[in-house]
Amino acid sequence: MVRAPSPSRLVAGAAFVAAAMLGGNAAEAGGGCRGAACYQLVKTPPVYKTVTKTYKVRPIQRRHRVVPAKYEIQTESVMVQPEARIAHTRPAVLGSVTEKVMLSPATRRWEVTTDAFGQTVGCWVDVPAQYGYQSRIVEMVAGSTYYETVPAVYEERQRRVMVRPTYVVREERAAGYRTQRRQVLVSPGSKYWTPIN
């Protein structure tokens, strides 16, 4: 914006310029003016300032992610046959024993005989006891029972074991922002005339 000088100054300035042209005295800027009739054009630059603005470019993002269960192969000892007790019998030991036994007891009997003269004679006759030998089977050593312990039997087996269950992870991604800077005109430049002197 250029501010014009007052009319009286413009008239004086125009007369001065005409005189300078007629007289052949061309003046350089501000160099040939005299008195208060000369003006100089003054320019002021525009004034800017930097404005910073932050705006959202991405909203908050939320999601759920399922983490599957984790498994491992473990080896363990498994009993396939328990401990057992087995009974064993020792048979009795038998032997033969021979014993003297009385077959018949001692007795007396009445015997009638005829002697050498033809006489009948009766008398008592002692009959001794009769003995014999008899064998029999007897138990020499009694029978018995003893127990044998059979230890348990184990095997190594592998099985799949879950060491961590399935769980859900909740993830959140923060909103995204961007900062932008730009120049803003605060005051436009101006132009105006001012007296040289």
Sequence and secondary structure as in RCSB ss.txt:
>XXXX:A:sequence
MVRAPSPSRLVAGAAFVAAAMLGGNAAEAGGGCRGAACYQLVKTPPVYKTVTKTYKVRPIQRRHRVVPAKYEIQT
ESVMVQPEARIAHTRPAVLGSVTEKVMLSPATRRWEVTTDAFGQTVGCWVDVPAQYGYQSRIVEMVAGSTYYETV
PAVYEERQRRVMVRPTYVVREERAAGYRTQRRQVLVSPGSKYWTPIN
>XXXX:A:secstr
 EE   HHHHHHHHHHHHHHHHHT    TTTS  TTS EEEEEE  EEEEEEEEEEEE  EEEEEEE  EEEEEE
EEEEEE  EEEEEEE  EEEEEEEEEEEE  EEEEEEEE TTS EEEEEEEE  EEEEEEEEEEEE  EEEEEEE
  EEEEEEEEEEEE  EEEEEEE  EEEEEEEEEEEE  EEEEEE  
